[in-house]
Amino acid sequence: QVQLVESGGGLVQPGGSLRLSCVASGRIFSIYAMGWYRQAPGKQRELVATITSGGSTNYADAVKGRFTISRDNAKNTVSLQMNSLNFEDTAVYYCNADLNPFGARRNFWGQGTQVTVSS
């Protein structure tokens, strides 16, 4: 079984920073893309950033220049450094991995971690 476990969420003031981390564990043959998505109250889940196994990244326009995604392929981890946070960044952040669990390739999701930006 495969699990994605996020950590690092919390409460931060506007302009502050947080770092989210996610580790994938279990029977994993290979991981292709990993990424972060978020869902604010009353809104649909949206892409924040993704990174391929080769290190190519993609960011939502709303976070470009403020967030940085990175991954450690050897440790099956992906991180999201979030700087200059603002109220609109408040959401539950979900880790996502496109991987092969010694079977059919599919997407896996973490349970989510809350990020709240408030003064």
N, C-alpha and C positions, 0 to 999 in steps of 0.2 A: 504494500500500500504506500501511496505517496502522500506526503503532507507538506504544506507550505505554512510556515509560522512566521508572522510578522512581529516586530518589536520596534519600540522607539517613539510611538505616538505620545501625545500629551497636550498640555495647555501652554501656549506661548503668547507673548505680547506681539502686537504688530511690529514688523521690522525685525523680529527675532528669527532664530534658526532652529531647525530640528533635523535629525537624521533618522531615517527609517531603514530597517534591515529586514531581510527575509531569507530564511534558509529552507531549502528543499531537501527532504529526507525520505528514505524508503528505497524501494526497488526502482532505481532509475538507471536506464541504459545511457541516455543522452538527453541534454537539455538544449533546445534551440533558442528561441527568444524568451527573455524574461522581461517583466515590466511592472509598472505601477498604474493602477486606475483609482479613481476616487468617485465617491457618491455623496453629494450634499443632500440635506433634507429636501424632499419634494422634487429632486432632480434625478435624471438618469445617470447611470454610471458612465464615466468618461475617461478616456485615455489621458494619462499624465506623461508617461515616458516609457519607452521600450529600449531594449538593448539586445543585439544578437550575440551569438556565441563568439563571433569575430570582433565584437566591440562597436559595431555600428549603432548609433543612437538616433532616436526620434523623440521629439518633444511636442507637447501641445503648445500652441502659441502663447497661451496664458502663463506658462511657466518658463518659457525660454529666457535664458540669461539669469534666472534665479535658482532653478533646480538643476542638479547634476545626478545622473544615474550612472552607476558603476556595478560591476559584477566580478566575482572571483569564481572562475570556472572550476577550480580545484576543490573549492569548498561548497559549491552549489548555492552560492549566496548572491543576492542582489541588494544594492543599497540605493537610497535616494537622499541626497543632501539637499535640504530645502532652506534657502536663505531669503531674506527680505519678505517674510511671510506677511500676508494681508488677510483681511476678514474673509475674502472670497476663497481662500484656501481651506477654510474650515470644511471638513468632510471626513468620512470614513475612507481610509486608504487601503486598497486591496493589492496584494501581490499576485501576479499571474505568471505562470510558466507554461510554455509550449514544449512538451517533452515526450520522450518515449519511455514508458515504464516497463520495458521488456514485453511490450505488447503493441497495441495500436496507439499511434501518436495522438495525443489529445491535450486539451487545456486543463490546467489545474488552478484553483484559486485558494488563497489563504482566507482566514476568518475575518480579516480586517482589523485595522487599528485606528482609533479616533485621533484626529488632529483638530484641535480647537484654537483658533486665533482670536484672542479677546483682550481688551484692555481692562 
